[in-house]
Amino acid sequence: MYRGAAFALVTALALTACGSSDDDSNPLTGSSGDSGDGKAIVVGSANFPENQLLAEIYAQALEDKGLKVTRKFDIGAREVYYDQVVKGGISVFPEYNGALLAVAVDPKSTATATDEINAELKQKLPKSVEILDSAAAEDKDSVTVTADIAAKHNLKTLADLKPVAGDMTIGGGSEFKTRNQGLVGLKKIYGVEFGKFQPLDAGAQSTLLKLLKEDTVQAANLYTTDPAIIEDKLVVLEDPKNLFSSQNVTPLVYKSAVNDEAKSALNAISAKLTTEDLLEMMKKLVNDKEDASAVAEEWLTKAGLAS
């Protein structure tokens, strides 16, 4: 679930922030806070800017409550970080509920709506972890094409790809190849098989956009809060069979590492965060090249969640 020229800046910040959970320094704000019991809450993020921004929002909100926080950003894809949360190496992670269920918890699940997804997560997650409240904010996977490709092949929905995908290349994060909410599901649900897949790191969306606009790839797995979709008049293909489930921003926490005060702070974020907020913040990162820490602080202040 962003992207553009600011990727390098945001990723550089994330790499600076990445470190072991024994490092209590805060590389983005210079403070560490105090949890009262000496234990730091380790806030993690995946390897793409939007998730790093959400993790920074979580971290700052927890610090505002006087809690001790360590940042461990830019870890990688869900296949890498999920086990770290389950085993307690990471205390708090900004997740996307539909992808969490379909990729890490139950790949056979057919749940698509937010309530259905969360009910299954609460039932099926390992006992060491739990989800907190989901935000209205949502950032879904998509298959997106340029306006020229859409017009050339009369593409409106994912089903429309079936007769033409064999002559096309789709680009996306490397994990898109093996996920049900990816090439596997496109074939199973829509009968769509692309001629070639171009894998990229999830943080390389600026490269993916460049390849799409140059027609090196004819379709791309973009996230729906990517400002480039509007700016470049790209076409997000409709998904009438719900291959891509609801993807509400949802805190995933290691139970024993977060107290009620921390949970309350995270739930307060979910109560305020909207998809429009995500779009606005990502435009500031991508278009205005603002600092991720500053964008997070500005949103928390505007939402009344920072003192």
C-alpha positions in Angstrom: 0.0 0.0 0.0 3.0 6.2 -2.3 5.5 6.8 -3.9 7.4 8.7 -6.5 10.5 10.9 -6.1 10.3 11.0 -2.3 10.9 7.3 -2.0 14.6 7.7 -1.7 14.2 10.3 1.0 11.7 8.3 3.0 13.6 5.0 2.5 16.8 6.7 3.7 15.0 7.9 6.8 13.7 4.4 7.4 17.1 2.8 6.9 18.5 5.2 9.5 15.8 4.2 11.8 16.3 0.5 11.3 18.1 -1.2 14.1 18.0 -3.7 16.9 15.4 -3.5 19.6 18.1 -2.9 22.1 18.8 0.6 20.7 16.5 2.9 22.6 17.4 6.1 20.6 14.9 7.8 18.4 16.7 8.7 15.2 13.8 10.8 13.8 13.1 12.9 16.9 16.1 12.5 19.1 14.1 11.4 22.2 13.4 8.0 23.7 10.5 8.6 26.1 10.1 6.6 29.3 7.7 3.6 29.6 8.1 3.5 33.4 9.2 -0.2 33.4 12.3 0.4 31.3 11.0 -1.7 28.4 10.8 -0.2 25.0 7.8 -0.7 22.7 9.4 -1.8 19.4 7.4 -0.2 16.5 8.2 -1.9 13.2 7.4 -1.2 9.5 7.5 -2.8 6.1 9.7 -1.7 3.3 7.6 0.9 1.7 7.1 4.6 2.6 3.4 4.6 3.5 3.9 1.8 6.1 6.9 3.6 7.4 4.9 6.8 7.8 2.1 4.9 9.6 4.7 3.4 11.9 6.1 6.8 12.6 2.6 8.0 13.5 2.3 5.1 15.9 5.7 5.8 17.4 5.1 9.5 18.0 1.7 8.9 19.5 3.1 6.4 22.0 6.0 8.7 22.8 3.5 11.5 23.4 2.0 9.3 26.2 5.5 9.1 27.8 6.1 5.6 26.6 9.6 4.4 25.6 9.8 3.5 21.9 12.3 1.9 19.6 11.9 2.1 15.8 12.6 -0.9 13.6 11.6 0.3 10.2 12.1 -1.0 6.6 12.1 -4.7 7.7 10.7 -6.2 4.5 7.6 -7.8 3.3 5.0 -9.6 5.5 6.7 -12.9 4.8 9.7 -11.4 6.7 8.2 -9.3 9.5 5.1 -11.3 10.6 7.0 -13.9 12.5 9.0 -11.2 14.3 5.7 -9.8 15.7 4.4 -13.2 16.6 7.6 -14.0 18.5 7.8 -10.6 20.2 10.7 -9.1 18.4 8.4 -6.3 17.3 5.7 -5.0 19.6 3.5 -2.9 17.3 3.1 -3.0 13.5 0.7 -1.0 11.2 -1.0 -3.8 9.3 -3.6 -4.0 6.5 -6.2 -6.4 7.8 -7.2 -8.1 4.6 -3.7 -8.8 3.5 -2.7 -10.0 7.0 -5.5 -12.6 6.9 -5.0 -13.7 3.3 -1.2 -13.8 3.3 -0.1 -14.7 6.8 -3.0 -16.2 8.8 -5.3 -18.1 6.5 -4.6 -18.1 2.8 -7.8 -20.1 2.2 -10.1 -17.5 3.8 -12.8 -16.0 1.5 -13.6 -13.1 3.8 -13.6 -9.8 2.0 -15.5 -7.3 4.1 -13.8 -5.5 7.1 -16.0 -7.0 9.8 -15.7 -10.5 8.3 -11.9 -10.2 8.1 -11.5 -8.9 11.6 -13.7 -11.6 13.0 -11.5 -14.2 11.4 -8.3 -12.6 12.5 -9.5 -12.4 16.1 -10.3 -16.1 15.9 -7.2 -17.4 14.0 -4.3 -15.2 15.0 -1.7 -16.8 17.3 -2.4 -16.3 21.0 0.7 -14.1 21.4 -0.7 -11.3 19.2 -3.9 -9.4 18.6 -5.4 -6.8 16.3 -6.7 -3.5 17.7 -9.3 -1.3 16.1 -9.3 -0.9 12.4 -9.2 2.6 10.8 -11.5 3.7 8.1 -8.3 4.4 6.1 -7.7 1.8 3.5 -5.0 1.1 1.0 -5.7 -1.7 -1.4 -3.7 -3.6 -3.9 -4.7 -3.0 -7.5 -3.9 -3.9 -11.0 -3.4 -0.5 -12.8 -2.7 0.4 -16.4 -2.2 3.6 -18.3 -5.1 5.3 -20.0 -3.6 4.4 -23.4 -3.4 0.7 -22.5 -7.0 0.8 -21.1 -8.3 2.4 -24.3 -6.3 0.2 -26.6 -7.7 -3.0 -25.1 -11.0 -1.7 -23.7 -10.0 -2.5 -20.2 -12.3 -1.6 -17.3 -12.2 -4.6 -15.0 -9.8 -7.4 -14.2 -11.9 -9.8 -16.2 -11.2 -7.7 -19.3 -7.5 -8.7 -19.1 -8.2 -12.4 -19.9 -7.9 -12.2 -23.7 -4.9 -9.8 -23.8 -2.8 -10.5 -20.7 -0.8 -13.2 -22.4 0.9 -10.5 -24.5 1.5 -8.2 -21.5 4.0 -7.8 -18.7 2.9 -7.0 -15.2 5.2 -5.5 -12.6 5.0 -5.6 -8.9 6.6 -6.5 -5.6 8.3 -9.9 -5.8 5.7 -11.4 -3.4 2.9 -10.6 -5.8 3.9 -13.6 -7.9 3.0 -16.2 -5.2 0.2 -14.5 -3.3 -3.5 -15.4 -3.7 -4.1 -11.7 -3.8 -1.7 -11.5 -6.7 -1.0 -13.6 -9.8 -2.3 -16.8 -8.2 -5.7 -15.3 -7.5 -5.8 -13.5 -10.9 -5.5 -16.9 -12.6 -7.9 -18.7 -10.3 -10.6 -16.1 -10.0 -10.4 -14.3 -13.3 -8.6 -16.7 -15.6 -6.0 -14.0 -16.2 -2.4 -15.1 -17.0 0.2 -12.5 -17.9 2.9 -13.4 -20.4 5.7 -12.1 -18.1 6.1 -10.8 -14.5 8.6 -8.1 -13.6 9.5 -8.3 -9.9 10.6 -5.3 -7.9 11.2 -4.6 -4.3 8.1 -3.2 -2.6 9.9 0.1 -1.9 10.7 0.6 -5.6 7.3 2.0 -6.7 8.9 5.0 -8.4 10.7 2.5 -10.7 7.5 0.6 -11.3 5.7 3.8 -12.2 8.5 4.7 -14.6 8.3 1.2 -16.3 4.6 1.5 -16.6 4.6 5.0 -18.2 7.4 3.9 -20.5 5.4 0.8 -21.5 8.1 -1.6 -20.4 5.4 -3.1 -18.2 1.8 -2.8 -19.4 0.2 -3.3 -15.9 1.3 -2.7 -12.4 0.4 -3.8 -8.9 0.0 -0.3 -7.4 -1.6 0.7 -4.1 -4.7 2.8 -4.3 -3.4 5.7 -2.2 -0.6 6.2 -4.7 -0.8 9.9 -5.8 0.5 9.0 -9.2 -2.8 7.3 -10.0 -4.6 10.7 -10.1 -1.7 12.8 -11.3 -0.8 10.5 -14.3 -4.5 9.6 -15.0 -3.8 5.9 -14.6 -6.7 3.5 -14.7 -7.3 1.2 -11.7 -9.1 -1.9 -13.1 -12.3 -2.7 -11.2 -12.4 -5.9 -9.1 -16.0 -7.1 -9.2 -15.1 -10.5 -7.7 -13.2 -9.0 -4.8 -9.8 -10.6 -5.5 -8.3 -7.8 -3.3 -10.1 -7.8 0.0 -10.6 -4.8 2.4 -7.3 -3.4 3.5 -8.0 -1.3 6.5 -5.0 0.1 8.5 -5.0 -2.0 11.7 -2.5 -2.2 14.5 -1.1 -5.6 15.1 0.4 -5.9 18.6 2.4 -8.4 20.6 0.1 -8.7 23.6 2.6 -8.7 26.5 4.5 -5.7 25.2 1.7 -3.2 25.1 -0.3 -2.0 28.1 -3.8 -0.4 28.1 -2.4 3.1 27.7 -0.5 2.1 24.5 -3.6 0.3 23.1 -5.7 3.4 23.8 -3.2 5.6 22.0 -3.2 3.3 18.9 -7.0 2.9 18.9 -7.3 6.7 19.0 -5.3 6.9 15.8 -7.6 4.3 14.1 -10.6 6.3 15.2 -9.4 9.4 13.3 -7.4 8.1 10.3 -9.2 8.2 6.9 -8.2 7.2 3.4 -8.3 10.9 2.5 -5.8 11.5 5.2 -3.5 8.9 3.7 -3.8 10.4 0.3 -3.0 13.9 1.6 0.0 12.7 3.6 1.4 10.7 0.7 1.1 13.7 -1.5 3.2 15.7 1.0 5.8 13.0 1.0 5.9 12.4 -2.8 5.1 15.8 -4.3 6.3 18.2 -1.7 9.2 16.0 -0.5 8.4 16.7 3.2 10.0 14.8 6.0 8.1 11.7 7.1 8.5 12.6 10.8 7.2 16.1 10.2 4.2 14.8 8.2 3.4 12.4 11.0 3.6 15.1 13.7 1.4 17.4 11.6 -1.3 14.8 11.2 -1.3 13.9 14.9 -1.6 17.6 15.9 -4.4 18.2 13.4 -6.2 15.1 14.7 -5.9 16.3 18.3 -3.7 13.4 19.3 -0.5 15.2 20.1 0.0 17.4 23.2 
